[in-house]
Structures are given as structure tokens and as C-alpha cells.
Amino acid sequence: MNIVLWPPRSKIIFTEEMKERLRKPIGELITGRDPDEVTERLKKIIEEIKPPLVIAVGDYISSKLHQHNVKVDIYIIDGKIERIEKPIELANLENIVESINEAGTISPSSSEKLHELIHSPEAWPIVLKINGEEDLLALSAILSSPDNAVVVYGQPKEGAVLVRVDESIRRKMVNILGEV
């Protein structure tokens, strides 16, 4: 098995081939006729499993979960939806921390900041606003989260992906990082 220091001490740069591989859902793909239906299904699943932590990665999914009053502890956003500037409003969420993460990478500073937030429940709910691109931080969220946590991210044109964090899924992420 590959040994990966987490959070990383140096920037991880993903090749196009690796990014393509990561476009496949890592967890359970939730599909539906419309985004509100998908969000309601996600809400029901999250309420049933009662995870110790819920992390939403991406502006659109964060906005939908917030609109549907889904309990999210950490929102990771970058102010863009499908690479187009579209600032979203997460009403009543004033606790915002910023970090930098370049497109196609996982930066040590963003991973460290996310790791700290995951292990600081007194700060929740909180928004991690990324200057750059937040997509690959789903992998960072999975690696830093405790067992039974849930990471949710959008799957463009298909729905949303719900990842239930456990040792098996973390090992899968470590194996992916071993190929970078």
C-alpha cells in the first residue's frame, strides 16, 4: 500500500489523465429529474445516516443543500459554477475562511486549512472560500474526514455524489494519489 502524508507538504499536480479518472463518481451517484429532487434525496439519506460531519464541495451543490436546509458543516466553494463566475449566497453563514488552490492541484495550504476545519467542530458551520478551484479538494476532504463523515459533490449533468467516508474509501484515494 502507498503511504501518503496527509495533509501534503508539497503541491499535488494532477495530470489530465488523472483528472479524467476522478470525473467518475467516487461514491453513490444520486440522480433525478431535477436538482431539487436530487437534493431532497440527498437530504433524506443524510438525515437517515446521521453522519458526524457533512462537507459540501462545489458552489451549486452547496447552494442547493443550503436552500433545502440540509445540515452541512463545511461548505467548500470557489464562486464559480462549471468554471463560470456565479457568486452564491449562503444566507446566515458569516464564518468564512479563504485559501488558495490552483486549478488541477491540491495545495498544502488549502489541505491544511480544510484539515483544521474538519477537526474544529466549534467553528461549524463554516465556508471555505477557495481562490482558484475547489473540485479536487473533495479528495482532501475524504482523506481528512473521520469514519462515517459524508462528503457531497456535484456530478455535472448527472446529479450529485454522496461519499460515506471509511478506511476503504480513504485507501482508494491514497491509491489515486500514488499514481499522481
Secondary structure, DSSP 8 states (H G I E B T S, - for coil): -----SS-SS-EE--HHHHHHHTS-SSEEEE-SSHHHHHHHHHHHHHHH--S-EEEESHHHHHHHHHTT---SEEEE-SEETTEE-----TT---EEEEEE-TTEE-HHHHHHHHHHHT-GGG-SEEEEEEE--TTHHHHHHHHS-TT-EEEEEETTTEEEEEE--HHHHHHHHHHHHT-
